[in-house]
Amino acid sequence: MFFKDNSAMFQLVLDNDKIYIDRYGQPSLQYALQESLVLHCILDEINKLAYEVDDIDADNRLIQFDDPDAIEQARSSLPARKA
């Protein structure tokens, strides 16, 4: 994701055993806040895949976490809080 002020960008990486974000550039405050909002939305979708799909057995879900608090830990590291 590139930002309109060209201060920074991030890349979402889905690996076999982890999901992580790489950020490039020197983010402006405006970028950091917008990035945080987008990452909250991504975490919401990951949470749905990992925990909220009722018709799929937990062992067969696309995303599984060793630590059940992983999403909330990631969320707490973001500068803006979820709206």
Residue frames as qw, qx, qy, qz and C-alpha x, y, z in Angstrom:
[[0.000, 0.890, 0.455, 0.000, 0.00, 0.00, 0.00],
 [0.391, 0.202, 0.007, 0.898, 1.45, 3.34, -1.07],
 [0.095, -0.736, -0.485, 0.463, 0.28, 6.53, 0.62],
 [0.363, 0.859, 0.299, 0.201, -0.63, 9.73, -1.22],
 [0.134, -0.965, 0.214, 0.070, 2.17, 11.78, 0.38],
 [0.785, 0.462, -0.369, 0.182, 4.80, 9.21, -0.72],
 [0.269, -0.742, 0.513, -0.337, 6.27, 9.18, 2.80],
 [0.309, -0.285, 0.896, -0.145, 6.00, 5.42, 3.24],
 [0.738, 0.072, -0.444, -0.503, 4.35, 2.21, 2.17],
 [0.522, -0.319, 0.750, -0.253, 3.69, -1.21, 3.65],
 [0.552, 0.212, -0.722, -0.361, 3.56, -4.70, 2.29],
 [0.796, -0.247, 0.357, -0.423, 1.46, -7.48, 3.79],
 [0.327, 0.412, -0.843, -0.113, 3.35, -10.78, 3.69],
 [0.888, -0.166, 0.171, -0.393, 1.54, -14.10, 4.13],
 [0.192, 0.487, -0.852, 0.007, 4.05, -16.84, 4.83],
 [0.637, -0.126, -0.743, -0.161, 3.37, -20.51, 5.66],
 [0.571, -0.378, -0.633, 0.362, 3.90, -19.96, 9.37],
 [0.224, -0.500, -0.306, 0.779, 3.48, -16.22, 9.89],
 [0.224, 0.830, 0.392, 0.328, 1.79, -13.04, 8.74],
 [0.447, -0.516, -0.106, 0.723, 3.81, -9.86, 8.92],
 [0.281, 0.942, 0.185, 0.015, 3.99, -6.29, 7.66],
 [0.619, -0.063, 0.110, 0.775, 7.07, -4.71, 6.09],
 [0.088, 0.955, 0.210, -0.189, 7.12, -0.91, 6.13],
 [0.634, 0.184, 0.190, 0.727, 9.33, 1.12, 3.82],
 [0.121, 0.680, 0.151, 0.708, 10.15, 4.82, 4.07],
 [0.155, -0.060, -0.512, 0.843, 9.80, 7.44, 6.78],
 [0.105, -0.625, -0.744, -0.212, 6.08, 7.58, 7.61],
 [0.118, -0.385, 0.057, -0.914, 4.38, 10.90, 8.18],
 [0.259, 0.062, 0.696, -0.667, 1.93, 11.15, 11.06],
 [0.665, 0.280, -0.017, -0.692, -0.97, 11.16, 8.61],
 [0.602, 0.289, -0.714, -0.210, 0.41, 7.99, 6.97],
 [0.119, 0.138, -0.898, 0.401, 0.90, 6.24, 10.33],
 [0.449, 0.149, 0.506, -0.721, -2.70, 6.92, 11.36],
 [0.726, 0.338, -0.222, -0.556, -4.13, 5.74, 8.02],
 [0.451, 0.307, -0.838, -0.002, -1.90, 2.67, 8.04],
 [0.137, -0.064, 0.819, -0.553, -3.13, 1.85, 11.52],
 [0.633, 0.237, 0.246, -0.695, -6.77, 2.05, 10.41],
 [0.701, 0.373, -0.498, -0.348, -6.09, -0.23, 7.43],
 [0.293, 0.266, -0.892, 0.219, -4.22, -2.73, 9.62],
 [0.412, 0.023, 0.634, -0.654, -7.16, -2.83, 12.07],
 [0.763, 0.319, -0.054, -0.560, -9.39, -3.83, 9.13],
 [0.573, 0.387, -0.719, -0.069, -6.90, -6.51, 8.07],
 [0.010, -0.182, 0.866, -0.466, -6.78, -7.84, 11.63],
 [0.630, 0.130, 0.341, -0.686, -10.60, -7.95, 11.67],
 [0.786, 0.359, -0.335, -0.375, -10.58, -10.12, 8.54],
 [0.382, 0.344, -0.836, 0.194, -7.84, -12.39, 9.90],
 [0.309, -0.102, 0.705, -0.631, -9.86, -12.76, 13.11],
 [0.773, 0.216, 0.064, -0.593, -12.90, -13.83, 11.08],
 [0.706, 0.382, -0.579, -0.142, -10.87, -16.46, 9.23],
 [0.264, 0.306, -0.829, 0.387, -9.26, -17.79, 12.40],
 [0.059, 0.063, 0.789, -0.609, -12.17, -17.73, 14.85],
 [0.426, 0.286, 0.316, -0.798, -15.56, -16.72, 13.46],
 [0.508, 0.182, -0.626, -0.563, -16.29, -19.19, 10.67],
 [0.666, -0.195, 0.490, -0.528, -18.94, -21.38, 12.28],
 [0.931, 0.236, 0.050, -0.273, -19.29, -24.04, 9.59],
 [0.660, 0.512, -0.511, 0.202, -15.56, -24.94, 9.47],
 [0.852, -0.443, -0.202, 0.191, -13.97, -27.08, 12.17],
 [0.259, -0.927, 0.239, 0.127, -11.22, -25.20, 14.07],
 [0.658, -0.343, 0.564, 0.363, -8.58, -27.72, 12.95],
 [0.581, 0.396, 0.573, 0.421, -9.45, -27.15, 9.27],
 [0.108, 0.954, 0.170, -0.222, -9.42, -23.34, 9.23],
 [0.627, 0.682, -0.052, 0.372, -7.16, -21.47, 6.84],
 [0.160, 0.632, -0.430, 0.625, -5.50, -19.51, 9.66],
 [0.787, -0.511, -0.343, 0.044, -4.67, -20.93, 13.08],
 [0.039, 0.786, -0.396, 0.473, -2.72, -19.30, 15.91],
 [0.604, -0.031, -0.695, 0.390, -0.61, -20.93, 18.62],
 [0.131, -0.187, -0.479, 0.848, -1.32, -17.93, 20.86],
 [0.053, 0.685, 0.718, 0.115, -5.04, -17.09, 21.07],
 [0.135, -0.868, -0.196, 0.436, -4.13, -13.48, 21.98],
 [0.551, -0.020, 0.393, 0.736, -1.95, -12.93, 18.88],
 [0.166, 0.663, 0.464, 0.564, -4.44, -10.67, 17.11],
 [0.332, -0.916, -0.222, -0.036, -5.04, -8.50, 20.18],
 [0.624, -0.503, 0.160, 0.576, -1.28, -8.23, 20.77],
 [0.425, 0.247, 0.436, 0.754, -0.82, -7.06, 17.18],
 [0.056, -0.815, -0.440, -0.374, -3.72, -4.64, 17.55],
 [0.483, -0.831, -0.143, 0.237, -2.26, -3.13, 20.74],
 [0.593, -0.261, 0.242, 0.722, 0.99, -2.29, 18.93],
 [0.292, 0.587, 0.452, 0.605, -0.80, 0.00, 16.44],
 [0.178, 0.015, -0.232, 0.956, -0.67, 3.76, 17.13],
 [0.459, -0.137, -0.087, -0.873, -4.38, 4.39, 16.47],
 [0.340, 0.065, 0.861, -0.372, -7.02, 2.41, 18.31],
 [0.035, 0.323, 0.858, 0.397, -9.85, 0.63, 16.54],
 [0.273, -0.137, -0.033, -0.952, -12.84, 2.91, 15.95]]
